[in-house]
Amino acid sequence: MKYRIKTWGPGLLLLSPSIVLIGIFVYGMIGATVNVSLTDRHSAQPAENYVGVDNYTDLASDDRFIHSLQNLLILTVVFVVGTLVMGVLWAFLLEKGVTAEGFFRSTYLFPMAVSFVASGVVWRWLLNSAEGENAGGLNALFGMIGLDFLQNPWWSHPDWGMAAMALPAIWQLSGYVMALFLAGFRGVPNELREAARMDGASEFKLYRHVIFPQLSPVALSALIIIGHMSMKMFDLIMAVSGAQYLTEVPAVYMWQTLLANDYAKAAAIAVVLLVVVAVLVVPYLISNARAERQR
Amino acid sequence: MRKSLPAALLAVGLVLAACGGDDSDDGSTGEGSGGEGNGEVEVFSWWTEGGEKAGLDGLVAVFDEECSDFEFLNASIAGGAGANAKQVLASRLQTDDPPDTFQAHAGGELRDYVEAGQLEDLTDLYDEWGLTGSISDELLDAITMDGQIYSVPANIHRANVVWVNPDVLEGAGLSTDAPATVDEWLADMETLRDAGVQAPLAVAVDWTQTMLLEAVLLAELGPDAFNGLWDGSTDWSAAEVTAALEKYGQVMSYTNDDRASLDWPDAVNKVTGGEAAYNLMGDWAAGKLDADGLTPEDDYLWWPAPGTDGVFQWLADAFVLPVGAPNRAGTECWLDVVGSYDGQREFNTKKGSIPARTDTDPSDYGPYLQSALEDWSTDSLALSLAHGSAAPVGWIDAVNSAVGQFSAGGDVAQLQQQLAAAAQ
């Protein structure tokens, strides 16, 4: 018995500070948020009553919240698909062997080093919605090279504006997805390629049946990482458009609600957002843990 | 294994030390600024640059003279319209660590603080300072909440002002006199459009559209019914409101499509650049136009928004006395200065607004402000939602969102339903 404590005791002691801190500052705070979301604390005063799930049912029938979820859906789909397509394409090109690979790799990866707020300020100008004579940013560029028909209102389009909002995000994170996939490509042993070629597989078949199947864990990681970043998107939108109805996503709505001292509603939005992200992340963590165990 | 035990103890020790350090920090912040009759007065605002900062410096100069026992401590936080400052303030008030005084809009926006019991009643101090006689009864009435006054207004701005480019009007053969009604305004805008001005009225993001909505409601309903929208005596679902909202929809059809991506100075620039004829904006636009080197009455004109002549839609920056202010005596002296003749002159001549007092000497002010002073003393008053004199922040946010949705969709019935919901 004494021996066993000696094995795990020091390890636990070493971990206990972080266990306690995470317990309080992550899970304790999540608990506190859930608690507030079940009360009627709609002002700066303390809550008076518990109202059950009323705040959640109110959100479900709140046009503004539904609209923010729709915006989030468009943003996430375009963002994820865009980064995956660009990332796989770049990784594929680099993997085929180019001169100065290191240069291209760094160039593609660099935008990730810029914060969303900083790039958002620049993209706010690039995605200027004015057209024709007053055009600025990308619209002016299109006008200059005679592609006027490509001019469009970007993020201020009432229905598809959020797709334009994903452009800066795609620009920033495609390089990261590229790095993931490049590592994946390099991880495929050369013997496998040679064996496939010996068996007469065409280049297309080689990728389709030999290499890509082995990259699905990489694709899943990329999907999860990009997807959860997109769902929590706040800084980019605040920098590009500011808080306004047109581009509102749940995180921005939560901020606006908090500014208006409606703590219960803000907490409910936060919890919904957490659940949405958890739906994406938790299955991934579980499957990861299983894979580790099997190893 | 041996090595990890001391390391773990060290880690625990560090964490405890860090926590302990935090505690002692919290303890010391409250102590420095206590005491009676002297010490620092922490003034919390979002005036950090331009005319606003100059105005604050003017106030501080008077404060240093009048309240030489006290020391001014600037706790201003940058960020448009106080978005960051309000967050910091909310957390400080929640942890019972209020500044000695903070900036807020006088009127409805204070209701959240008042209901949370965070502000002291200043009614008796008003009498002590003799301020009751120096502020018009109508304004006094508007900032009185349930029989008590909670703020000292430092200035007055006007919201219902249309800024006009006379060259564009003349180019379309229109008179430069203000249209008397919204209908006449709409007819003029049609004329302008026929003359090739595609978007005669320049607007910007959501809150500027809220200002336009308010101006149309004010014109169509009249000041009494309009003010009634904010205290419940006018029904948001009424047929008159529907008619006014339809007018607003027509007015919006003459505005620029890129509104969502513009801030208010961009919309003003469209007018001065000749691309649009009109912009509705608060009278801080005069400061911007003058800073751009334009001559009033020559390069630009101003009118009360069509249909609102004789009504002054006001908003005021004010200071308050929070419950539990560490240096109460100092705050009272600060508030006395804010309300005083000298304080208001030093503040307003630099910020580009007019004093809330009735005994102002117009010769200290420029041409626009002189006309505003004249209107202020004669016009009837209306509240402003977009700028906090009418209602709390939650209401403002809900209306901005409804107006933003209308800008994208254009459904009057939905707008009215959301406005009514915001009022609940």
Chai-1 contact restraints between the chains, C-beta under 6 A:
chainA,res_idxA,chainB,res_idxB,connection_type,confidence,min_distance_angstrom,max_distance_angstrom,comment,restraint_id
A,P10,B,M1,contact,1.0,0.0,6.0,A-B,restraint_1
A,P10,B,S4,contact,1.0,0.0,6.0,A-B,restraint_2
A,P10,B,L5,contact,1.0,0.0,6.0,A-B,restraint_3
A,L13,B,A8,contact,1.0,0.0,6.0,A-B,restraint_4
A,L14,B,S4,contact,1.0,0.0,6.0,A-B,restraint_5
A,L14,B,A8,contact,1.0,0.0,6.0,A-B,restraint_6
A,P17,B,A11,contact,1.0,0.0,6.0,A-B,restraint_7
A,P17,B,V12,contact,1.0,0.0,6.0,A-B,restraint_8
A,P17,B,V15,contact,1.0,0.0,6.0,A-B,restraint_9
A,A44,B,D112,contact,1.0,0.0,6.0,A-B,restraint_10
A,A44,B,A116,contact,1.0,0.0,6.0,A-B,restraint_11
A,Q45,B,A116,contact,1.0,0.0,6.0,A-B,restraint_12
A,R64,B,S401,contact,1.0,0.0,6.0,A-B,restraint_13
A,S129,B,D258,contact,1.0,0.0,6.0,A-B,restraint_14
A,S129,B,S261,contact,1.0,0.0,6.0,A-B,restraint_15
A,A130,B,D258,contact,1.0,0.0,6.0,A-B,restraint_16
A,S156,B,A260,contact,1.0,0.0,6.0,A-B,restraint_17
A,S156,B,S261,contact,1.0,0.0,6.0,A-B,restraint_18
A,P158,B,A408,contact,1.0,0.0,6.0,A-B,restraint_19
A,Q244,B,V205,contact,1.0,0.0,6.0,A-B,restraint_20
A,Q244,B,D206,contact,1.0,0.0,6.0,A-B,restraint_21
A,Q244,B,G404,contact,1.0,0.0,6.0,A-B,restraint_22
A,Y245,B,S401,contact,1.0,0.0,6.0,A-B,restraint_23
A,Y245,B,G404,contact,1.0,0.0,6.0,A-B,restraint_24
A,Y245,B,Q405,contact,1.0,0.0,6.0,A-B,restraint_25
A,L246,B,A260,contact,1.0,0.0,6.0,A-B,restraint_26
A,L246,B,G404,contact,1.0,0.0,6.0,A-B,restraint_27
A,L246,B,A408,contact,1.0,0.0,6.0,A-B,restraint_28
A,Q256,B,D397,contact,1.0,0.0,6.0,A-B,restraint_29
A,A260,B,V393,contact,1.0,0.0,6.0,A-B,restraint_30
A,A260,B,G394,contact,1.0,0.0,6.0,A-B,restraint_31
A,A260,B,D397,contact,1.0,0.0,6.0,A-B,restraint_32
A,N261,B,D112,contact,1.0,0.0,6.0,A-B,restraint_33
A,D262,B,G394,contact,1.0,0.0,6.0,A-B,restraint_34
